[in-house]
């Protein structure tokens, strides 16, 4: 086990509570009971499961280099120091993270080879289901996990040793009390005087009267020596907190803790204190593993220490990088786009001048570029671009799930519209037509109403439902309907599927421009991508959802839209409906 | 390229995690076949009433 060395056996004997292992198992069981596997979990429930300590110990790689590892969980990424030049890097870096019942529990560890001048290269990765690992009966808690090749997950590039275990809740409380004592103990004697105790209660944002503070101090000072030591403080926090909240606010980040239960408040405070004081071995504060591998961000992180609880995230087009929440792993990931392209897209799409330039002839230019690109990508010569493309997106294209071997693709476009092996994309609740599914591998935004979509996402001033669907298809029911946007990125599987089961009623082609569909353009008030781009509007008539409008919108370069089903066909949810390819 | 699906008013109850991310202006990475939402209770009720109306006492 990994109990703190300061937590003595005597304390264990005196404590009538069950053993550490039993307590942790109980927490896990409780967690399991709360999670209904048939019910889709939401992120609303902030119900902590506990603190998990994760230590990245060492790795065995297949060549010598200077290595660093990144640990990602949910919206946080942490990194180790850079190792010596070796094929057996040793880091022994530890991080405490909160594992929530309904929160992310799939941790990803990425291993990078580092370069002094150029950017670091991702070599291998692994994913760990923390809930699964923590529920295993293991004495040393050590896991040796294969590191997978980023471009072909069936191959391994080395292995990594990781220790992870739940921190004992009592240990967390004791540890927290020690930290508090150390901060408030001005004269350094390991005990709190009444004056220091008063400062501590004030720091918690607790407005209790002076008489109450005196009462609490006397209550805490069990042996009556006029001081409060670690154990007495821990007992006070444990016992008093049961009756009334002593801790109203976190002294580090100011978070109001009343919404948490006692243990969760202490978990919050422990982590906040650790991050606020830079007490942890692993450097934190990155949003994605890609950021953590950047040299300049590493330097920035050495200059600043900030609590992860008050970092203002910038999403969408306002961020310097486009961040996306991965629903499967519940982690933030960063979209790979060349910095120059982002800058030029901003210049064009987010300024009136840029859009005016587009109006004056560039619309035709975008169309002709896309047509030219279509011809190029249909040529035999284009096949040589396939390996380069795969290399660029090596951690985002899983070659193992492509239906045919790469040699079979004679042009880039053939590869671009690649099919996947049967079963690669399981259809949720396949037999139930009252449950709709996602129509593409994509970055999705969904809104209950059109008004919400305008408020949160589509900033083009001329956007309207009628503008999107066209007069013939738009009805009052669609006008006040819900909207789901599936945005495909270049590396994605480019075939789209039906989200519902029903009869394909119609196809209406609407000619138009080929602006980019990147959030930078969609979030621009000057650009009306969805109502001005070339698109095909189809209507599927269903028994459960009524009519569903399915709009396939072309974009710069990828402007060719092909449907593989015809009017009058019955399509089952999850069935292929068509694809996008290079062209105008 | 992009696909937009428009559902009729009150026809679908989209999964809450997708809605809450979108309300933070954050896109969610999803794959074909993942659950999107369920037919809304209101739409279900309207359908049930319509079925009842079609029933005949014999």
Interface residues (C-beta under 8 A of the other chain):
Chain A: X40 X41 X42 X43 X44 X315 X316 X322 X323 X324 X325 X326 X327 X328 X333 X425 X426 X427 X428 X429 X434 X435 X436 X437 X438 X439 X440 X441 X442 X443 X444 X445 X446 X447 X448 X452 X456 X457 X465 X468 X469 X475 X477 X478 X479 X480 X481 X482 X483 X484 X485 X486 X487 X488 X493 X494 X495 X496 X497 X499 X517 X519 X523 X530 X544 X545 X546 X547 X548 X549 X550 X551 X552 X553 X554 X555 X558 X559 X561 X574 X580
Chain B: X1 X2 X3 X4 X5 X6 X7 X8 X9 X11 X12 X14 X15 X16 X17 X18 X19 X20 X21 X22 X23 X24 X25 X26 X27 X28 X29 X30 X31 X32 X33 X34 X35 X36 X37 X38 X39 X43 X44 X47
